[in-house]
Amino acid sequence: MAAIRRSQERIGGRVAVGARVAGTAPILTPAMAASESRRKTVYLASPYGFSEQQKTLLLPQLVGALEGLGLEVWEPFARNNQVDRAQPDWAWRIGQADFEDVREADGIFAVVNGVPPDEGVMVELGMAIALGKPTFLFRDDFRRATDSEGYPLNLMLFTGLPREGWRDWYYESVADLGDPDRALARWASA
């Protein structure tokens, strides 16, 4: 029901069963929500929504691969696009909505490209780690972003991953997301 309330709040309290706000999931009836509740939700933390080209070319591939595992993907640029940026508190409202989604999601999938990776993604990932959420990292950027020989990124990003077998939770290609022997597919189907 919390997801339904959030969806209603996101469109100003208007309820339109099955309606879709541009780029968001449809609003669900209680019966639909019950069947949807069986699907795990994953918060997709990425900087891809800031660039029209990345939003058009890269983001759909990630969303499609995650949905292909049976996950409900919470992509913040699509979920928060109805915030009125003409209002003076628009940035605060987006930050609060993103924090709420990180808190409510079952896990987080974070795109950690860049040197350093996007600071917003790092904050979202830190929140998820602090909340004890399962975390999955994606980096198809070949540049080195660490001072550790053991990890390809800042060691703090790996505190949400298991000490042994952390590579099962770290992805370097979209094609690997569906690998049934890796952590994401196992988690999605559990």
Number of C-alpha atoms within 10 A of each C-alpha: 12 9 14 16 13 16 22 16 12 18 15 10 11 10 16 14 11 12 12 14 17 12 14 19 17 15 22 23 14 11 9 12 15 12 10 14 13 11 17 18 23 27 26 27 27 25 22 18 17 10 10 11 11 13 15 12 12 14 18 13 14 21 17 14 17 23 16 14 20 16 23 22 23 22 21 23 20 14 20 18 15 16 16 13 12 7 9 9 11 13 13 10 16 20 15 12 18 21 17 12 23 25 18 16 20 20 26 26 26 24 25 24 20 16 12 14 19 16 13 13 19 19 13 23 28 17 16 24 20 11 13 13 20 20 26 26 24 20 19 13 15 10 13 13 18 14 11 10 8 8 16 17 21 15 14 12 19 20 14 21 20 13 9 7 11 16 17 16 21 23 20 15 12 17 11 15 23 17 13 14 11 17 21 26 20 13 14 22 12 7
